Amino acid sequence: MTDSLEERVEATTRLLIDACREKRVSLSGDLRVTEADAAALLNIAPGYLKQMRTGDGSAPRHYRIPMSGCQVSYRLRDIAVWIEIGTE
């Protein structure tokens, strides 16, 4: 029996949290990471992640904080959804 999308997303989110702890990546209270850290977790260049976000919108859902030059961040759960939808 195959796991549902939600079960896979939850499992992948847990793996991402573990990877953040292992790599000492700073997490916000709602489990967001910077764009550079998100790119590292996805094993892609930060510039490529930015290009995906600003180009065709194919990057995971992102958040803009309108302080300090409008910092972009990614919630780990959104990254997990993006990974799991891409594997279907």
N, C-alpha and C positions, 0 to 999 in steps of 0.2 A: 504494500500500500504506500502510495507517495504522500509526502507531507504537503499540507496546504501551503499556499503562499505565505500566509500569516505566520505559520510555524517556522518556515524557512527564514523569514525576515527576523523573527525573534532570535533564532539561533545565530544568524549572521550578525545581528546587533551585539549579542553577547561576545562573539568572537572579536568584533571591532573594539569593544570595551576592553577586553583582555589585551589586545594588541596595543591599545593606547597606554595601558598600565605598564606593559612590558617595555615600551619605547619611551615611557615617561612623557607622554603627550598630555598637555594641559586640556582638561575638559571643563566646559561651563556647567552651571547647575542643571541645565536642561540637555546635557550631553552633546554640546556643539564643539566643533574644532575649527581652527583657522583653515583658510583655503590651502595653505602650504601643508598643513598636517593632513588634511583630507587627501591631497594629491599623494602624499607619502603612503598613506594607508591603502590607496588604490594602485600604488606602484606606477604612477604616471607623473610627468613633469608638471609643476604648478602652472606653468604657462599654457600647457595643453588643457588643463582643467579650466583655466580662465577662458581660453578660446572656446571650449565647449559651452561654457556658461554664457558668454557674450555673443557667440556666433549663432549657432543653430538651436541653442537651448537644450542640447542633449545631455548636459551635466545633471547631477542630482539636484534636487530642490535646494536652494540656498537662501540665506538670510543676510540682509544688509543692516548694519548698525550705523546710524547716521552720526557717528562720533569718530574722532581720530581718522579722518580721511575716508569715512564710509567703509569700514571693515566688513569683509564678506566672511561668513561662516557657514558650516554645514552641520546639521544634526546627524548623529550616527545612525539613527533609525532611517532617515531619508537616504543615506548612503546605502544602507542594507536593502531598502526597497529597490533602489536603482540597480544594485547588483543582482538581486533575485529576479526582477522583471526582465533583466537582460539575459537570464539563463533559461527562460521559458521557451 
